[in-house]
């Protein structure tokens, strides 16, 4: 069957100071939205593999800093 090995991808989220999580489609979107979530908010990412209806992460969420321009 096609896809049983999983489709690799990356997920992005902003976690605010109260622990609420907001998902984004890309790194750029997450960093653009970051100031809207206030002091203490941070961008997080993880590498995932999607198999059928399941999403699995090998290393879990990792906090990232904004890349320098």
N, CA and C of each residue as an Amber inpcrd file, in Angstrom:
protein
   207
   0.8220000  -1.1790000   0.0000000   0.0000000   0.0000000   0.0000000
   0.8730000   1.2520000   0.0000000   0.4260000   2.2550000  -0.6680000
   1.1370000   3.5210000  -0.7180000   0.9100000   4.2810000   0.5780000
   1.9580000   4.8860000   1.1170000   1.8270000   5.7450000   2.2850000
   1.9900000   5.0630000   3.6340000   2.2030000   3.7650000   3.6740000
   2.3520000   3.1030000   4.9610000   3.6360000   3.5010000   5.6750000
   4.6340000   3.9310000   4.9270000   5.8800000   4.3640000   5.5490000
   5.7330000   5.7360000   6.1830000   4.7060000   6.4610000   5.8420000
   4.4750000   7.7780000   6.4300000   4.9670000   8.8830000   5.5330000
   4.3030000  10.0090000   5.6140000   4.6680000  11.1820000   4.8430000
   5.3080000  12.1690000   5.8020000   6.5930000  12.5250000   5.5720000
   7.2460000  13.4530000   6.4860000   6.7130000  14.8680000   6.3210000
   6.7550000  15.6210000   7.3800000   6.3120000  17.0090000   7.3460000
   6.8110000  17.7410000   8.5700000   6.4100000  18.9810000   8.6880000
   6.7920000  19.8010000   9.8280000   5.5750000  20.5840000  10.2810000
   5.3730000  20.6540000  11.5880000   4.2790000  21.4220000  12.1570000
   4.8470000  22.6130000  12.9260000   4.0830000  23.7020000  12.9380000
   4.4860000  24.9340000  13.6180000   3.3760000  25.3790000  14.5450000
   3.7400000  25.9070000  15.7040000   2.7450000  26.4580000  16.6130000
   3.3400000  27.6040000  17.4160000   2.4350000  28.4450000  17.9190000
   2.8030000  29.4600000  18.8930000   2.1520000  29.0290000  20.1980000
   2.9430000  29.0110000  21.2580000   2.4170000  28.7180000  22.5950000
   2.5290000  29.9970000  23.4010000   1.3860000  30.4700000  23.9320000
   1.4140000  31.7250000  24.6910000   1.8170000  31.4670000  26.1430000
   1.9330000  32.5380000  26.9190000   2.3930000  32.4380000  28.3060000
   1.4390000  31.6170000  29.1760000   0.1800000  31.5080000  28.7750000
  -0.7970000  30.7200000  29.5330000  -0.8490000  29.2660000  29.0800000
  -0.0170000  28.8930000  28.1090000   0.0410000  27.5160000  27.6380000
  -0.8980000  27.1800000  26.4970000  -1.6520000  28.1700000  26.0120000
  -2.5420000  27.9120000  24.8720000  -1.7030000  27.7610000  23.6070000
  -2.1520000  26.8860000  22.7130000  -1.3970000  26.5710000  21.4980000
  -2.1840000  26.9720000  20.2640000  -1.4760000  27.5410000  19.2900000
  -2.0850000  27.9940000  18.0370000  -1.2600000  27.4410000  16.8890000
  -1.8830000  26.7250000  15.9770000  -1.1860000  26.0710000  14.8660000
  -1.0390000  26.9880000  13.6570000   0.0680000  26.8030000  12.9320000
   0.3480000  27.5700000  11.7180000   0.8870000  26.6430000  10.6430000
   0.7160000  27.0780000   9.3920000   1.1440000  26.2650000   8.2570000
   2.6270000  26.3840000   7.9390000   3.2670000  27.4710000   8.4000000
   4.6750000  27.6640000   8.0550000   5.4000000  28.4420000   9.1420000
   6.7020000  28.3950000   9.0840000   7.5550000  29.1510000  10.0040000
   7.2850000  30.6460000   9.8710000   7.1590000  31.1110000   8.6300000
   6.9310000  32.5330000   8.3860000   5.6390000  33.0100000   9.0410000
   4.5650000  32.2430000   8.8710000   3.2800000  32.6110000   9.4770000
   3.3720000  32.6500000  10.9950000   4.0410000  31.6840000  11.5780000
   4.1470000  31.6190000  13.0400000   4.9000000  32.8290000  13.5840000
   6.0220000  33.1870000  12.9540000   6.7940000  34.3280000  13.4480000
   6.0940000  35.6590000  13.1800000   5.3520000  35.7530000  12.0880000
   4.5920000  36.9840000  11.8170000   3.4980000  37.1880000  12.8600000
   2.8740000  36.1070000  13.3180000   1.7800000  36.1980000  14.2810000
   2.2630000  36.2950000  15.7320000   3.4920000  35.9550000  15.9970000
   4.0070000  35.8830000  17.3630000   3.7240000  37.1170000  18.2200000
   3.9360000  38.3530000  17.7290000   3.6830000  39.5260000  18.5810000
   2.2350000  39.6450000  19.0600000   1.2890000  39.0700000  18.3210000
  -0.1230000  39.1390000  18.7000000  -0.4430000  38.3620000  19.9760000
   0.4420000  37.4410000  20.3700000   0.1670000  36.5690000  21.5090000
   0.8210000  37.0490000  22.8020000   1.4870000  38.1820000  22.7580000
   1.9710000  38.8250000  23.9660000   3.2940000  38.3160000  24.5090000
   3.6590000  38.9320000  25.6190000   4.9120000  38.6070000  26.3130000
   4.9120000  37.1480000  26.7450000   6.0210000  36.4840000  26.5370000
   6.1510000  35.0890000  26.9470000   5.7450000  34.0770000  25.8930000
   5.1880000  34.5310000  24.7670000   4.8180000  33.6000000  23.6960000
   6.0750000  33.1660000  22.9450000   6.0530000  31.9530000  22.4080000
   7.2080000  31.4200000  21.6910000   6.7400000  30.5420000  20.5310000
   7.6070000  30.4070000  19.5320000   7.3310000  29.5430000  18.3800000
   7.9670000  28.1780000  18.6350000   7.2140000  27.1360000  18.3330000
   7.6670000  25.7560000  18.4970000   7.4620000  25.0120000  17.1830000
   8.2850000  23.9920000  16.9450000   8.1430000  23.1680000  15.7470000
   8.4580000  21.7160000  16.0710000   7.9970000  20.8410000  15.1960000
   8.3510000  19.4230000  15.3100000   8.2740000  18.7740000  13.9460000
   9.1220000  17.7950000  13.7430000   9.0750000  16.9780000  12.5350000
   8.0850000  15.8570000  12.7940000   7.2110000  15.6170000  11.8270000
   6.1860000  14.5950000  11.9970000   6.1330000  13.6670000  10.7900000
   5.5140000  12.5310000  11.0190000   5.2240000  11.5680000   9.9590000
   3.7500000  11.2580000  10.0380000   3.0640000  11.4030000   8.9290000
   1.6280000  11.1390000   8.8880000   1.3810000   9.7940000   8.2120000
   0.6460000   8.9490000   8.9130000   0.2690000   7.6370000   8.3940000
  -1.2360000   7.5090000   8.5560000  -1.9270000   7.4010000   7.4240000
  -3.3850000   7.3480000   7.4170000  -3.9440000   8.5250000   8.2090000
  -4.5870000   8.2790000   9.3520000  -5.1950000   9.3620000  10.1280000
  -4.3840000   9.7220000  11.3720000  -3.1590000   9.2450000  11.4630000
  -2.3350000   9.4700000  12.6470000  -1.1340000  10.3410000  12.3240000
  -0.7450000  11.1670000  13.2860000   0.4570000  11.9910000  13.1660000
   1.3860000  11.5910000  14.3060000   2.6080000  11.2810000  13.9750000
   3.5930000  10.8760000  14.9750000   4.8140000  11.7750000  14.8820000
   5.3810000  12.0910000  16.0420000   6.5870000  12.9030000  16.1080000
   7.6950000  12.0720000  16.7370000   8.8900000  12.1750000  16.1780000
  10.0260000  11.4220000  16.7050000  10.6130000  12.1270000  17.9260000
  10.8540000  13.4240000  17.8190000  11.5600000  14.1500000  18.8740000
  10.6770000  15.0680000  19.7050000   9.4160000  15.2160000  19.3790000
   8.5470000  16.1170000  20.1250000   8.7590000  17.5720000  19.7270000
   8.0930000  18.4580000  20.4370000   8.1520000  19.8920000  20.1220000
   9.4720000  20.4870000  20.5890000  10.0370000  21.3600000  19.7580000
  11.2700000  22.0720000  20.0740000  11.0300000  23.5620000  19.8950000
  11.4070000  24.3540000  20.8910000  11.2580000  25.8030000  20.7670000
  12.3150000  26.3280000  19.8010000  11.9320000  27.2680000  18.9440000
  12.8730000  27.8420000  17.9700000  12.9230000  29.3430000  18.1190000
  14.0500000  29.9110000  17.7400000  14.2140000  31.3570000  17.7540000
  14.0760000  31.8640000  16.3300000  13.7390000  33.1370000  16.2150000
  13.5350000  33.7360000  14.9000000  14.8560000  33.7680000  14.1350000
  14.8360000  33.2830000  12.8910000  16.0660000  33.3270000  12.0920000
  16.4540000  34.7610000  11.7930000  17.7580000  35.0400000  11.7630000
  18.2020000  36.3980000  11.4480000  18.0370000  36.6800000   9.9610000
  17.6410000  37.9000000   9.6740000  17.3960000  38.2980000   8.2820000
  18.6880000  38.6230000   7.5650000
